[in-house]
Amino acid sequence: MTHHATLKATLEGRLKELIARANEIDDDLSALADADWDENAIEAADDEVLERVGRATVEEIRNVRRAIDAIQAGTYGTCIECGDAIAPERLVDLPEATKCMRCA
């Protein structure tokens, strides 16, 4: 298996995890409210945190999908903003990176 094939498989696994997390967050946010006022206040605060985590998860899903698409297109490792190469160290740390450090 080539490096890019291995990387693609890793990213696809990550994508599945992120989608499952996003679905769990969506389910939690869709849960019926409690009749207790104090409990509702706590749930509202929890929902705000879940919404922020959900937005971050959706953004990560987008980035992972872009990286998978870039692997398939043969453009993986190229910044989507400026077209320069993304530093290999950045890709090791963040394989779904779609932007170089300057553009990120």
C-alpha distances in whole Angstrom, upper triangle without the diagonal:
4,7,8,6,6,10,11,10,12,15,15,16,18,20,21,22,24,26,27,29,30,31,33,35,36,37,39,41,42,43,47,49,51,55,56,57,55,52,52,52,49,47,47,46,43,43,43,40,38,38,37,34,33,34,31,29,29,29,26,24,25,23,20,20,21,18,16,18,18,14,15,18,16,19,17,19,22,25,26,30,30,27,27,24,23,23,20,22,22,19,18,21,21,17,19,22,23,26,27,29,32,31,30
4,5,5,6,9,10,11,12,14,15,17,18,20,21,23,24,26,27,29,30,32,33,35,36,38,39,41,42,44,48,50,52,56,56,57,55,52,52,52,49,47,47,46,43,42,42,40,38,38,36,34,33,33,30,28,28,27,24,23,24,22,19,19,19,16,14,16,15,12,13,15,13,16,14,15,19,22,23,27,27,24,23,20,20,20,17,19,20,16,16,19,19,15,17,19,20,23,23,26,29,28,28
4,5,5,6,9,10,11,12,14,15,16,18,20,21,22,24,26,27,28,30,32,33,34,36,37,39,40,42,46,48,50,54,54,54,53,50,49,49,47,45,45,43,41,40,40,37,35,35,34,31,31,30,28,26,26,25,22,21,22,19,16,18,17,14,13,15,14,10,13,15,13,14,12,13,16,19,21,24,25,22,21,17,16,16,13,15,16,12,12,15,15,12,14,16,18,20,20,23,26,25,24
4,5,5,6,8,10,10,12,14,15,16,18,20,20,22,24,25,26,28,30,31,32,34,36,37,38,40,44,46,48,52,53,53,51,49,48,48,45,43,43,42,39,38,38,35,33,33,32,29,28,28,25,24,24,22,19,19,19,16,14,14,14,11,10,12,10,7,9,11,9,11,9,11,14,17,18,22,22,19,19,16,15,16,13,16,16,12,12,15,14,11,12,14,15,18,19,21,24,23,23
4,5,5,6,9,10,10,12,14,15,17,19,20,21,23,24,25,27,29,30,31,33,35,36,37,39,43,45,47,51,52,52,51,48,47,47,45,43,43,42,39,38,38,35,33,33,32,29,28,28,26,24,24,23,20,19,19,17,14,15,15,12,10,12,12,8,9,13,12,14,12,14,17,20,21,24,25,22,22,19,19,19,17,19,19,15,15,18,16,13,14,17,17,21,22,24,27,26,25
4,5,5,6,9,10,11,12,14,16,17,18,20,22,23,24,26,27,29,30,32,33,35,36,38,42,44,46,50,50,51,49,46,46,46,43,41,41,40,37,36,36,34,32,32,31,28,27,28,25,23,23,23,19,18,20,17,14,15,16,13,11,14,14,11,12,16,14,16,13,15,18,21,22,25,26,24,23,20,19,19,16,17,17,14,13,15,15,11,13,16,18,21,22,24,27,26,25
4,5,5,6,9,10,10,12,14,15,16,18,20,21,22,24,26,27,28,30,31,33,34,36,40,42,44,48,48,48,47,44,43,43,41,39,39,38,35,34,34,31,29,29,28,25,25,25,22,20,20,19,16,16,16,14,11,12,13,10,9,12,11,9,11,14,13,14,10,12,15,17,19,22,23,21,20,17,15,16,13,14,14,10,10,12,11,8,10,12,14,17,18,20,23,23,21
4,5,5,6,9,10,10,12,14,15,16,18,20,21,22,24,25,26,28,30,31,33,35,38,40,43,46,47,47,46,43,42,43,40,38,38,37,34,33,33,31,28,28,27,24,23,23,21,19,19,18,15,14,15,13,9,10,11,8,6,9,10,7,9,12,12,13,10,13,16,17,18,21,23,21,21,18,17,18,16,17,16,13,13,15,13,9,10,13,14,17,19,22,25,23,22
4,5,5,6,9,10,11,13,14,15,17,19,20,21,23,25,26,27,29,30,32,33,37,39,42,45,46,47,45,42,42,42,39,37,38,37,34,33,33,30,28,28,28,24,24,24,22,19,19,20,16,15,16,15,11,12,14,11,9,12,13,11,12,15,15,17,14,16,19,21,21,25,27,24,25,22,20,21,18,20,19,15,15,16,15,12,12,16,17,21,22,24,28,26,24
4,5,5,6,9,10,11,12,14,16,17,18,20,21,23,24,26,27,29,30,32,36,38,40,44,44,44,43,40,40,40,37,35,35,34,31,30,30,28,26,26,25,22,21,22,20,17,18,18,14,13,15,14,10,12,14,11,10,14,14,12,14,17,17,17,14,16,19,20,21,24,26,24,24,21,19,19,17,17,16,13,12,13,12,9,10,14,16,19,21,22,26,25,22
4,5,5,6,9,10,10,12,14,15,16,18,20,21,22,24,25,27,28,30,34,36,38,42,42,43,41,39,38,38,35,33,33,32,29,28,28,26,23,24,23,20,19,19,17,14,15,14,11,10,12,10,6,8,10,8,7,11,12,10,12,15,15,15,12,14,17,18,18,21,23,22,22,19,17,18,16,17,15,12,12,13,10,8,7,11,13,16,18,20,23,22,20
4,5,5,6,9,10,11,12,14,15,17,19,20,21,23,24,26,27,29,33,35,37,41,42,42,41,38,37,38,35,33,33,32,29,28,28,26,24,24,23,20,19,20,18,15,15,15,12,10,12,12,8,8,11,10,8,11,13,11,12,16,16,17,15,17,19,20,20,23,26,24,25,22,20,22,20,21,19,16,16,17,14,11,10,14,15,19,22,24,26,25,22
4,5,5,6,9,10,11,13,14,16,17,19,20,21,23,25,26,28,31,33,35,39,40,41,39,36,36,36,34,31,32,31,28,27,28,25,22,23,23,19,18,20,18,14,15,16,13,11,14,14,10,11,14,13,11,15,16,15,16,19,20,20,17,19,22,23,23,26,28,27,27,25,22,23,21,21,20,17,16,16,15,12,12,16,18,21,23,25,28,26,24
4,5,5,6,9,10,11,12,14,15,17,18,20,21,22,24,26,30,31,34,37,38,38,37,34,33,33,31,29,29,28,25,24,24,22,19,20,19,16,15,16,14,11,13,13,10,9,12,11,8,10,13,11,11,14,16,15,17,19,20,20,17,18,20,21,21,23,26,25,25,23,20,21,20,19,17,15,15,14,12,10,10,13,15,19,21,22,25,24,21
4,5,5,6,9,10,10,12,14,15,16,18,20,21,22,24,28,30,33,36,37,37,37,33,32,33,31,28,28,27,25,23,24,21,19,19,18,16,14,15,13,10,10,11,9,6,9,10,6,7,11,11,10,12,15,14,15,18,19,19,17,18,20,20,20,22,25,24,25,23,21,22,21,21,19,16,17,17,14,12,10,14,15,18,21,23,25,23,21
4,5,5,6,9,10,11,12,14,15,16,18,20,21,23,27,29,31,35,36,36,36,32,32,32,30,27,28,27,24,23,24,22,19,19,20,16,15,16,15,12,12,14,12,9,12,13,10,11,14,14,13,15,18,17,18,21,22,22,20,22,24,24,23,26,29,28,29,27,25,26,24,25,22,20,20,19,17,15,14,17,19,22,25,26,29,27,24
4,6,5,6,9,10,11,12,14,15,17,18,20,21,25,27,29,33,34,34,33,30,29,30,27,25,26,25,22,21,22,19,16,18,18,14,13,15,14,10,12,14,11,10,13,14,11,13,16,16,15,18,20,19,21,23,24,24,21,23,25,25,24,27,30,29,30,28,25,26,24,24,22,19,19,18,16,15,14,17,19,22,25,26,29,27,24
4,5,5,6,9,10,10,12,14,15,16,18,20,24,25,28,32,32,32,32,28,28,28,25,23,23,23,20,18,19,17,14,14,14,11,10,11,10,6,8,10,8,6,10,11,9,11,14,14,14,17,19,19,20,23,24,23,20,22,23,23,22,24,27,27,28,26,23,25,24,23,21,19,19,18,15,15,12,15,17,20,23,23,26,24,21
4,5,5,6,9,10,10,12,14,15,16,18,22,24,27,31,32,32,32,28,27,28,26,23,23,23,20,18,19,18,14,15,15,13,10,12,12,8,8,11,10,7,11,13,11,11,15,16,15,17,20,20,20,23,25,24,22,24,25,24,23,26,29,28,30,28,26,27,27,26,24,22,22,21,18,17,15,18,19,22,25,26,29,26,23
4,5,5,6,9,10,11,12,14,15,17,20,23,25,29,30,31,30,26,26,27,24,21,22,22,19,18,19,18,14,15,16,13,11,14,14,10,11,14,13,11,14,16,14,15,18,19,18,20,23,23,23,26,28,27,25,27,28,28,27,29,32,32,33,31,29,30,29,28,26,24,24,23,20,20,18,21,22,25,28,29,31,29,26
4,5,5,6,9,10,11,12,14,16,19,21,23,27,28,28,27,24,23,24,21,19,19,19,16,15,16,14,11,12,13,10,8,11,11,8,10,13,11,10,14,15,14,16,19,19,19,21,24,24,25,27,29,28,25,26,28,27,26,28,31,31,32,31,28,29,28,27,25,23,23,21,19,19,17,20,22,24,27,27,30,28,24
4,5,5,6,9,10,11,12,14,18,20,22,26,27,27,27,24,22,23,21,18,18,18,15,13,14,13,10,10,11,9,6,9,10,6,7,11,10,9,12,14,14,15,18,19,19,21,23,24,25,27,28,27,25,26,27,26,25,27,30,30,32,31,28,29,29,28,25,24,25,23,20,20,17,20,21,23,26,27,29,27,23
4,5,5,6,9,10,10,12,16,18,21,25,26,27,27,23,22,23,21,18,19,19,16,14,16,15,12,12,14,12,9,12,13,10,10,14,14,12,15,17,17,17,20,21,21,22,25,26,26,28,31,30,28,29,30,29,28,30,33,33,35,34,31,33,32,32,29,27,28,26,23,23,20,23,24,27,30,30,33,30,27
4,5,5,6,9,10,11,15,17,19,22,23,24,24,20,20,21,19,16,17,17,14,12,15,14,10,12,14,11,9,13,14,11,12,16,16,14,18,20,19,19,23,24,23,25,28,28,29,31,33,32,30,31,33,31,30,32,35,36,37,36,33,34,33,32,29,28,28,26,24,24,22,25,26,28,31,32,34,32,28
4,5,5,6,9,10,14,15,17,21,22,22,22,19,17,18,16,13,14,14,11,9,11,10,6,8,10,8,6,10,11,10,11,14,14,14,17,19,19,20,22,24,24,26,28,29,30,32,33,32,30,31,32,30,29,30,34,35,36,35,32,33,33,32,29,28,28,26,23,24,22,24,25,27,30,30,32,30,26
4,5,5,6,9,12,14,17,21,22,22,23,19,18,19,18,14,14,15,13,10,12,12,9,9,12,11,8,11,13,11,11,15,16,15,17,20,20,20,23,24,24,26,28,29,30,32,34,33,31,32,33,31,29,31,34,35,37,36,33,35,35,34,31,30,31,28,26,26,23,25,26,28,31,32,33,31,28
4,5,5,6,10,13,15,19,20,21,22,18,17,19,17,14,15,16,13,11,14,14,11,12,15,13,11,14,16,14,15,18,19,18,20,23,22,23,26,27,27,28,31,32,32,34,36,36,34,35,36,35,33,34,38,39,40,39,36,38,37,37,34,32,33,31,28,28,26,28,29,32,35,35,37,34,31
4,5,5,9,10,13,16,18,18,18,15,14,15,14,10,11,13,10,8,11,11,8,10,13,12,11,14,16,14,16,19,19,19,21,24,24,24,27,29,29,30,33,34,34,36,38,37,35,36,37,35,34,35,39,39,41,40,37,38,38,37,34,33,33,31,28,29,27,29,30,32,35,35,37,34,31
4,6,8,9,13,16,17,17,18,15,13,14,13,9,10,11,9,6,9,10,7,8,12,12,10,13,15,14,15,18,19,19,21,23,24,24,27,29,29,30,33,34,35,36,38,37,35,36,37,35,33,34,37,39,40,39,36,38,38,37,34,33,34,31,29,30,27,29,30,31,34,34,36,33,30
4,6,9,12,15,17,18,19,16,14,16,15,12,12,14,13,10,13,14,11,11,15,15,13,15,18,17,17,20,22,21,23,25,26,26,28,30,30,31,34,35,36,37,40,39,37,38,39,37,35,36,40,41,42,42,39,41,41,40,37,36,36,34,31,32,29,31,32,34,37,37,39,36,33
4,6,9,12,15,16,17,13,12,14,14,10,12,14,12,10,14,15,12,13,17,17,15,18,20,19,20,23,24,23,26,28,28,29,31,33,33,34,37,38,38,40,43,42,39,41,41,40,38,39,43,44,45,44,42,43,43,42,39,38,38,36,33,34,32,34,35,36,39,39,41,39,36
4,7,9,12,13,15,12,10,13,14,10,12,15,14,12,15,17,15,16,19,20,18,21,24,23,23,26,28,27,29,32,32,32,35,37,36,38,40,42,42,44,46,45,43,44,45,43,41,42,46,47,48,48,45,46,46,45,42,41,42,39,37,38,35,37,38,40,43,42,44,42,38
4,7,9,10,11,9,6,10,11,8,9,12,12,11,14,16,15,16,19,20,19,21,24,24,24,27,29,28,30,33,33,34,36,38,38,40,42,43,44,46,48,47,44,45,46,44,42,43,46,48,49,49,46,47,47,46,43,42,43,40,38,39,36,38,39,40,43,43,44,42,39
4,5,8,9,6,6,10,10,8,10,13,13,13,16,18,17,18,21,22,22,24,26,26,27,30,31,31,33,36,36,37,39,41,41,43,45,46,47,49,51,49,47,48,49,47,45,46,49,51,52,51,48,49,49,48,45,44,45,42,40,41,39,40,42,43,46,45,47,44,41
4,6,9,8,7,11,12,11,13,16,16,16,19,21,20,22,25,25,25,27,30,30,31,33,35,35,37,39,40,40,43,44,45,46,49,50,50,52,54,53,51,51,52,50,48,49,52,54,55,55,52,53,53,51,48,48,48,45,43,45,42,44,45,46,49,48,50,47,44
4,6,5,6,9,10,10,12,14,15,16,18,20,20,22,24,25,25,28,30,30,31,34,35,35,38,40,40,41,44,45,46,47,49,51,52,53,55,54,51,52,52,50,49,49,53,54,55,55,52,53,53,51,48,48,48,45,43,45,43,44,45,46,49,48,49,47,44
4,5,5,6,9,10,10,13,14,15,17,19,20,21,23,24,25,27,29,30,31,33,34,35,37,39,40,41,43,45,46,47,49,50,51,53,55,53,51,51,51,49,48,48,51,53,54,54,50,52,52,50,47,47,48,44,43,44,42,43,44,45,48,46,48,46,42
4,5,5,7,9,10,11,13,14,16,17,19,20,22,23,24,26,28,29,30,32,33,34,36,38,39,40,42,44,45,46,48,50,51,52,54,52,50,50,50,48,47,47,50,52,53,52,49,50,50,48,45,46,46,42,41,43,41,42,43,44,46,45,46,44,41
4,5,5,6,9,10,10,12,14,16,16,18,20,21,22,24,26,26,28,30,31,32,34,36,36,38,40,41,42,44,46,47,48,50,51,50,47,47,48,46,45,45,49,50,51,50,47,48,48,46,43,43,43,40,39,40,38,40,41,42,44,43,45,43,40
4,5,5,6,9,10,10,12,14,15,16,18,20,20,22,24,25,26,28,30,30,32,34,35,36,38,40,41,42,44,45,47,48,50,48,46,46,47,44,43,43,47,48,49,49,46,47,47,45,42,43,43,40,38,40,37,38,40,41,43,42,43,41,38
4,5,5,6,9,10,11,13,14,15,17,19,20,21,23,24,26,28,29,30,32,34,35,36,38,39,41,42,44,45,47,48,50,48,45,45,46,43,42,42,45,47,48,48,45,45,46,44,41,41,42,39,37,39,37,37,39,39,41,40,41,40,36
4,5,5,6,9,10,11,12,14,16,17,18,20,22,22,24,26,27,28,30,32,33,34,36,38,39,40,42,43,45,46,48,46,43,43,44,42,41,41,44,46,46,46,43,43,44,42,39,39,39,36,34,36,34,35,37,38,40,38,40,38,35
4,5,5,6,9,10,10,12,14,15,16,18,20,20,22,24,25,26,28,30,30,32,34,35,36,38,40,41,42,44,45,44,41,41,42,40,39,39,43,44,45,44,41,42,42,41,38,38,38,35,33,35,33,34,35,36,39,37,39,37,34
4,5,5,6,9,10,10,13,14,15,17,19,20,21,23,24,25,27,29,30,31,33,35,36,37,39,40,42,43,45,43,41,41,41,39,37,37,41,42,43,43,40,41,42,40,37,37,38,35,33,34,32,33,34,35,37,36,37,35,32
4,5,5,7,9,10,11,13,14,16,17,19,20,22,23,24,26,28,29,31,32,34,35,36,38,40,41,42,44,42,39,39,40,37,36,36,39,41,42,41,38,39,40,38,35,35,36,32,30,33,31,31,33,33,35,34,35,33,30
4,5,5,6,9,10,11,12,14,15,16,18,20,21,22,24,26,27,28,30,31,32,34,36,37,39,40,42,40,37,37,38,36,35,35,38,40,41,40,37,37,38,36,33,33,33,30,28,30,28,29,31,32,34,33,34,33,29
4,5,5,6,9,10,10,12,14,15,16,18,20,20,22,24,25,26,28,30,31,32,34,36,37,38,40,38,36,36,37,34,33,33,37,38,39,39,36,37,37,36,33,33,33,30,28,30,27,28,30,31,33,32,34,32,28
4,5,5,6,9,10,11,13,14,15,17,19,20,21,23,24,26,27,29,30,32,33,35,36,37,39,37,35,35,35,32,31,31,34,36,37,37,34,35,36,34,31,31,32,29,27,29,26,27,28,28,31,30,31,29,26
4,5,5,6,8,10,11,12,14,16,17,18,20,21,22,24,26,27,29,30,32,33,35,36,37,35,33,32,33,31,30,30,33,35,35,35,32,33,33,31,28,29,29,26,24,26,24,25,26,27,29,28,29,28,24
4,5,5,6,9,10,10,12,14,15,16,18,20,20,22,24,25,26,28,30,31,33,34,35,34,31,31,32,30,29,30,33,34,35,34,31,32,33,31,28,28,28,26,23,25,23,24,25,26,29,28,30,28,24
4,5,5,6,9,10,10,12,14,15,17,18,20,21,23,24,26,27,29,30,32,33,34,32,30,30,31,28,27,27,31,32,34,33,30,32,32,31,28,28,29,26,23,25,22,23,24,25,28,27,28,26,23
4,5,5,6,9,10,11,12,14,16,17,18,20,21,23,25,26,27,29,31,32,33,31,28,28,29,26,25,25,28,30,31,31,28,29,30,28,25,25,26,23,21,23,20,20,21,22,25,24,25,23,20
4,5,5,6,9,10,10,12,14,15,16,18,20,21,22,24,25,27,29,30,31,29,27,27,27,25,24,25,28,30,30,30,26,27,28,26,23,23,24,21,18,20,18,19,20,21,24,23,25,23,20
4,5,5,6,9,10,10,12,14,15,16,18,20,21,22,24,26,27,28,30,28,26,26,27,25,24,25,28,29,30,30,27,28,29,28,24,24,25,22,19,20,18,19,20,22,24,24,26,24,20
4,5,5,6,9,10,11,13,14,15,17,19,20,21,23,25,26,27,28,26,24,25,25,22,21,21,25,26,28,27,25,26,27,26,23,23,24,22,18,20,17,17,18,19,22,22,23,21,18
4,5,5,6,9,10,11,12,14,15,17,18,20,21,23,24,25,27,24,22,22,23,20,19,20,23,25,25,25,22,23,24,23,19,19,21,18,15,17,14,14,15,17,19,19,21,18,15
4,5,5,6,9,10,10,12,14,15,16,18,20,21,23,24,25,24,21,22,23,21,20,21,25,25,26,25,22,24,24,23,20,19,20,18,15,16,13,14,16,18,20,21,23,20,17
4,5,5,6,9,10,11,12,14,15,16,18,20,21,22,24,22,20,21,22,20,18,20,23,24,25,25,22,24,25,24,21,20,21,20,16,16,13,15,15,17,20,21,23,20,17
4,5,5,6,9,10,11,12,14,15,16,19,20,21,22,20,18,18,19,17,15,16,20,21,22,22,19,21,22,22,18,17,19,17,14,14,11,12,12,13,17,17,19,16,13
4,5,5,6,9,10,10,12,14,15,17,18,20,21,19,16,17,18,16,15,17,20,21,21,20,17,19,19,19,16,14,16,14,11,11,8,9,11,13,16,17,19,17,14
4,5,5,6,9,10,11,12,14,15,17,18,20,18,16,17,18,17,16,18,22,21,23,22,19,21,21,21,18,16,18,17,13,13,9,11,12,15,18,19,22,19,16
4,6,5,6,9,10,10,12,14,15,16,18,16,15,16,16,15,13,15,19,19,20,20,18,20,21,21,18,16,18,18,14,13,9,11,10,13,16,18,20,17,15
4,5,5,6,9,10,10,12,14,15,16,14,12,13,13,12,11,13,16,16,17,16,14,17,17,17,14,12,15,14,10,10,6,7,7,10,13,15,17,14,12
4,5,5,6,9,10,11,12,14,15,14,11,13,14,14,13,16,19,18,19,17,15,17,17,17,14,12,14,14,10,8,5,8,9,12,15,17,19,17,15
4,5,5,6,9,10,11,12,14,13,12,14,15,15,13,16,19,18,20,19,17,19,19,20,17,15,17,17,13,11,8,11,10,14,17,19,21,19,17
4,5,5,6,9,10,10,12,10,9,11,11,11,9,13,15,14,16,15,14,17,17,19,16,13,16,17,13,11,8,9,7,11,14,17,18,16,15
4,5,5,6,9,10,10,9,6,8,10,10,10,14,16,14,15,14,12,14,14,16,13,10,13,14,10,8,5,7,6,10,13,16,18,16,15
4,5,5,6,9,10,10,8,11,13,14,13,17,19,17,18,16,15,18,16,18,16,13,15,16,13,10,8,11,10,14,17,19,22,20,18
4,5,5,6,8,8,8,11,12,13,12,16,18,16,17,16,16,19,18,20,18,15,18,19,16,13,11,12,11,14,17,20,22,19,19
4,5,5,6,5,5,8,8,10,10,13,15,12,14,13,12,15,15,18,16,13,16,17,14,11,10,11,9,12,14,18,19,17,17
4,5,5,6,5,8,10,13,13,17,18,15,16,14,13,16,15,17,16,12,15,17,14,11,10,12,11,14,16,19,21,20,19
4,6,8,8,12,13,15,15,19,20,17,18,17,17,19,18,21,20,16,18,21,18,14,13,15,14,17,19,23,24,23,22
4,6,8,11,11,14,13,16,17,14,16,15,16,19,18,21,20,17,20,22,19,16,15,15,13,16,18,22,23,21,21
4,6,9,9,13,13,16,17,13,14,13,14,16,16,19,18,15,18,20,18,15,14,15,13,16,17,20,22,20,21
4,6,6,9,9,13,13,10,11,10,11,14,14,17,16,13,16,18,16,13,13,12,10,12,13,17,18,17,17
4,6,8,10,13,14,11,11,9,9,11,11,14,12,10,13,15,13,10,9,9,8,10,12,15,17,16,16
4,7,9,12,12,9,9,6,5,8,8,11,9,7,11,13,11,9,9,8,7,8,9,12,14,13,14
4,6,9,8,6,6,5,6,9,10,13,12,10,14,15,14,12,11,9,7,7,8,12,13,11,13
4,5,6,5,5,6,6,10,12,14,11,11,15,15,13,13,11,8,6,4,5,9,10,8,9
4,6,6,8,10,10,13,15,17,14,14,18,18,15,14,12,10,6,6,8,12,12,9,10
4,6,8,11,11,14,17,18,16,16,20,19,17,17,15,12,8,6,8,11,10,7,9
4,6,9,10,13,16,18,16,16,20,20,18,18,17,14,11,8,8,11,9,7,11
4,7,9,12,15,17,15,15,19,20,18,17,16,13,10,9,9,12,11,10,13
4,6,9,12,14,13,13,17,18,17,16,16,13,11,9,7,10,10,10,12
4,6,8,11,10,10,14,15,14,13,14,11,10,9,7,10,11,11,13
4,6,8,7,7,10,12,11,10,11,8,8,7,5,7,9,10,10
4,5,5,7,9,10,10,11,13,10,11,10,7,8,11,12,12
4,5,5,6,9,10,9,12,10,12,12,10,11,14,15,15
4,5,5,6,8,9,12,11,13,13,11,11,14,16,14
4,5,5,6,7,9,7,10,9,8,8,12,13,11
4,5,5,4,7,6,9,10,9,11,14,14,13
4,6,6,9,9,12,13,13,13,17,18,16
4,6,9,9,12,13,12,12,16,17,14
4,5,5,9,10,11,11,15,15,12
4,5,9,11,12,13,17,16,14
4,6,9,11,13,16,15,12
4,6,8,9,12,11,9
4,7,10,12,9,9
4,7,8,6,5
4,5,5,6
4,6,5
4,6
4
